[in-house]
Amino acid sequence: MMQRLLAIACFLVLIPAVPAAAQRNETVDRAAIHALLVAYGSTLDARDFEGFGRLFGKNGVYAAGGGTEAKGAAAEQMMRKIFSANTLGFREPNFHLFFNEVVTFVGPDRARATSMSLYMVPDEKNRPMAALMARYEDELVRTDDRWTFARRAVRSLIPAPAAPPSPKRP
């Protein structure tokens, strides 16, 4: 019995010995990750492409719909081109709305997240209209005391991706 009490006492004494860097404040980390996910939309909505590029780690990958990928600072240039081309003819102002955010920690400096968004544009009468809906699948990493995207994959939900052709029945 005495050995058991001594072991518990030693364990309780050693808990504070874990380095502060190895301890995670989950509330603070969740708030920082939420801010990162929202900054994705707010930087694009403000056409702050440099700020958008900084959301990705040096080797962070942005995987847009259709298989297009950009790494690190190239994400900034890719989005600048996409918004400049405006191939869908969206009127301005346009903006992102985010929802259904789920964050799972996979280590002290790594997390995964999923979320969804609506991309709002003005219609012909200048009323807000949802033009696109997407799902995001993220791998996140903390570097230099900030969270960044290690990988962000965007999956289009609306308009829905083309369905593969149905197999022909005999």
Contacts in CASP RR format, 6 or more apart in sequence:
PFRMAT RR
TARGET T0000
AUTHOR 0000-0000-0000
METHOD contacts of the structure
MODEL  1
MMQRLLAIACFLVLIPAVPAAAQRNETVDRAAIHALLVAYGSTLDARDFE
GFGRLFGKNGVYAAGGGTEAKGAAAEQMMRKIFSANTLGFREPNFHLFFN
EVVTFVGPDRARATSMSLYMVPDEKNRPMAALMARYEDELVRTDDRWTFA
RRAVRSLIPAPAAPPSPKRP
21 108 0 8 1.000
22 108 0 8 1.000
23 108 0 8 1.000
24 105 0 8 1.000
24 107 0 8 1.000
24 108 0 8 1.000
26 105 0 8 1.000
29 105 0 8 1.000
29 111 0 8 1.000
29 142 0 8 1.000
29 147 0 8 1.000
30 103 0 8 1.000
32 146 0 8 1.000
32 147 0 8 1.000
33 103 0 8 1.000
33 111 0 8 1.000
33 113 0 8 1.000
33 140 0 8 1.000
33 147 0 8 1.000
34 101 0 8 1.000
34 103 0 8 1.000
36 55 0 8 1.000
36 140 0 8 1.000
36 147 0 8 1.000
36 148 0 8 1.000
36 149 0 8 1.000
37 98 0 8 1.000
37 101 0 8 1.000
37 113 0 8 1.000
37 115 0 8 1.000
37 136 0 8 1.000
37 138 0 8 1.000
38 98 0 8 1.000
39 51 0 8 1.000
39 55 0 8 1.000
40 52 0 8 1.000
40 55 0 8 1.000
40 96 0 8 1.000
40 136 0 8 1.000
40 149 0 8 1.000
40 152 0 8 1.000
41 95 0 8 1.000
41 96 0 8 1.000
41 98 0 8 1.000
41 117 0 8 1.000
42 48 0 8 1.000
42 96 0 8 1.000
43 49 0 8 1.000
43 51 0 8 1.000
43 52 0 8 1.000
43 53 0 8 1.000
43 55 0 8 1.000
44 52 0 8 1.000
44 79 0 8 1.000
44 83 0 8 1.000
44 96 0 8 1.000
45 93 0 8 1.000
45 94 0 8 1.000
45 95 0 8 1.000
45 96 0 8 1.000
47 83 0 8 1.000
49 76 0 8 1.000
49 77 0 8 1.000
49 79 0 8 1.000
49 80 0 8 1.000
49 83 0 8 1.000
50 76 0 8 1.000
51 76 0 8 1.000
52 75 0 8 1.000
52 76 0 8 1.000
52 79 0 8 1.000
53 72 0 8 1.000
53 73 0 8 1.000
53 75 0 8 1.000
53 76 0 8 1.000
53 79 0 8 1.000
55 148 0 8 1.000
55 149 0 8 1.000
56 62 0 8 1.000
56 72 0 8 1.000
56 73 0 8 1.000
56 75 0 8 1.000
56 148 0 8 1.000
56 149 0 8 1.000
56 152 0 8 1.000
57 72 0 8 1.000
57 141 0 8 1.000
57 143 0 8 1.000
57 148 0 8 1.000
57 149 0 8 1.000
57 150 0 8 1.000
58 72 0 8 1.000
59 71 0 8 1.000
59 72 0 8 1.000
59 150 0 8 1.000
60 71 0 8 1.000
60 72 0 8 1.000
60 75 0 8 1.000
60 148 0 8 1.000
60 149 0 8 1.000
60 150 0 8 1.000
60 151 0 8 1.000
61 69 0 8 1.000
61 70 0 8 1.000
61 71 0 8 1.000
61 72 0 8 1.000
61 149 0 8 1.000
61 150 0 8 1.000
61 151 0 8 1.000
61 152 0 8 1.000
62 69 0 8 1.000
62 70 0 8 1.000
62 71 0 8 1.000
62 72 0 8 1.000
62 75 0 8 1.000
62 78 0 8 1.000
62 79 0 8 1.000
62 149 0 8 1.000
62 151 0 8 1.000
62 152 0 8 1.000
63 69 0 8 1.000
63 151 0 8 1.000
63 152 0 8 1.000
63 153 0 8 1.000
63 154 0 8 1.000
64 70 0 8 1.000
64 78 0 8 1.000
64 82 0 8 1.000
64 154 0 8 1.000
65 154 0 8 1.000
65 155 0 8 1.000
65 156 0 8 1.000
68 78 0 8 1.000
70 77 0 8 1.000
70 78 0 8 1.000
88 131 0 8 1.000
90 121 0 8 1.000
90 131 0 8 1.000
91 121 0 8 1.000
91 122 0 8 1.000
92 121 0 8 1.000
92 122 0 8 1.000
93 122 0 8 1.000
94 119 0 8 1.000
94 120 0 8 1.000
94 121 0 8 1.000
94 122 0 8 1.000
94 131 0 8 1.000
95 119 0 8 1.000
95 120 0 8 1.000
96 117 0 8 1.000
96 118 0 8 1.000
96 119 0 8 1.000
96 120 0 8 1.000
97 117 0 8 1.000
97 118 0 8 1.000
97 120 0 8 1.000
98 115 0 8 1.000
98 116 0 8 1.000
98 117 0 8 1.000
99 115 0 8 1.000
99 116 0 8 1.000
99 117 0 8 1.000
99 118 0 8 1.000
100 114 0 8 1.000
100 115 0 8 1.000
100 116 0 8 1.000
101 113 0 8 1.000
101 114 0 8 1.000
101 115 0 8 1.000
102 113 0 8 1.000
102 114 0 8 1.000
102 115 0 8 1.000
103 111 0 8 1.000
103 112 0 8 1.000
103 113 0 8 1.000
103 140 0 8 1.000
104 111 0 8 1.000
104 112 0 8 1.000
104 113 0 8 1.000
105 111 0 8 1.000
106 112 0 8 1.000
108 142 0 8 1.000
109 141 0 8 1.000
109 142 0 8 1.000
109 143 0 8 1.000
110 139 0 8 1.000
110 140 0 8 1.000
110 141 0 8 1.000
110 142 0 8 1.000
110 150 0 8 1.000
111 139 0 8 1.000
111 140 0 8 1.000
111 147 0 8 1.000
112 137 0 8 1.000
112 138 0 8 1.000
112 139 0 8 1.000
112 140 0 8 1.000
113 136 0 8 1.000
113 137 0 8 1.000
113 138 0 8 1.000
113 140 0 8 1.000
114 135 0 8 1.000
114 136 0 8 1.000
114 137 0 8 1.000
114 138 0 8 1.000
115 135 0 8 1.000
115 136 0 8 1.000
115 138 0 8 1.000
116 133 0 8 1.000
116 134 0 8 1.000
116 135 0 8 1.000
116 136 0 8 1.000
116 157 0 8 1.000
117 133 0 8 1.000
117 134 0 8 1.000
117 136 0 8 1.000
118 130 0 8 1.000
118 132 0 8 1.000
118 133 0 8 1.000
119 130 0 8 1.000
119 131 0 8 1.000
119 132 0 8 1.000
119 133 0 8 1.000
119 134 0 8 1.000
120 128 0 8 1.000
120 129 0 8 1.000
120 130 0 8 1.000
120 131 0 8 1.000
121 128 0 8 1.000
121 129 0 8 1.000
121 131 0 8 1.000
122 128 0 8 1.000
122 129 0 8 1.000
123 129 0 8 1.000
130 158 0 8 1.000
132 156 0 8 1.000
132 158 0 8 1.000
132 159 0 8 1.000
133 156 0 8 1.000
133 157 0 8 1.000
133 158 0 8 1.000
134 154 0 8 1.000
134 155 0 8 1.000
134 156 0 8 1.000
134 157 0 8 1.000
135 154 0 8 1.000
135 155 0 8 1.000
135 157 0 8 1.000
136 152 0 8 1.000
136 153 0 8 1.000
136 154 0 8 1.000
136 155 0 8 1.000
137 152 0 8 1.000
137 153 0 8 1.000
137 155 0 8 1.000
138 149 0 8 1.000
138 151 0 8 1.000
138 152 0 8 1.000
138 153 0 8 1.000
139 149 0 8 1.000
139 150 0 8 1.000
139 151 0 8 1.000
139 152 0 8 1.000
140 147 0 8 1.000
140 148 0 8 1.000
140 149 0 8 1.000
140 150 0 8 1.000
141 147 0 8 1.000
141 148 0 8 1.000
141 150 0 8 1.000
142 148 0 8 1.000
END
